Amino acid sequence: METEKYETMIVTLSESTQKARKEHNCMTREYIEDSINQGIFTFSEYRKIAKMIKSNWKIQIGEKYLRQNNLYDDGLFSFKASIPMHNLCCKYGLYTE
């Protein structure tokens, strides 16, 4: 019997920049932390990362952030990310999906 290869796929339904009215968790954390010791970031990028670590990876009230509504494995979820951290993930190809 041949097994089918099932690939998960994320479909972005909408994307917007929002101003935080409450604190949110930055969902880029795992991607940045997995790459932090690879030496790929510049000094100024490490400073931005340090700021996020100091805030416990929280998007602060009043900060602009990226919000995506996505469809993943037949379920909906919202992805929220600090814009500087999202830009780092895009720049270095850190997103695995």
C-alpha positions, 0 to 999 in steps of 0.5 A, spaced: 500 500 500 502 506 498 502 512 503 500 519 500 504 524 502 500 530 506 503 536 506 500 542 510 499 548 507 498 555 510 493 560 506 493 567 508 486 570 508 487 577 510 493 581 512 493 588 515 497 592 520 494 594 526 495 598 532 495 594 539 490 596 544 492 590 548 498 586 549 499 580 544 504 575 544 509 575 538 509 569 534 515 570 531 519 568 537 520 560 536 523 562 529 528 567 531 530 563 537 531 557 533 536 562 529 539 566 534 546 563 535 547 562 528 551 569 527 546 571 521 544 577 525 547 584 525 548 588 531 542 592 530 538 586 529 540 583 535 539 590 539 531 589 536 531 582 538 534 584 545 528 589 546 523 583 544 526 578 549 526 584 555 519 585 553 518 577 554 516 577 546 510 581 547 507 586 542 506 592 547 500 597 547 500 602 542 505 598 538 504 597 530 504 589 529 502 585 523 496 581 523 494 575 518 488 571 518 490 564 516 487 557 514 491 551 516 489 544 516 482 546 516 482 551 521 483 558 522 488 562 526 490 569 527 498 570 526 500 576 530 507 579 529 512 585 531 513 588 525 521 588 526 521 581 528 517 579 522 521 583 517 527 579 520 524 572 519 522 574 512 529 577 510 533 571 513 527 566 510 526 563 517 519 561 516 518 554 515 511 554 513 
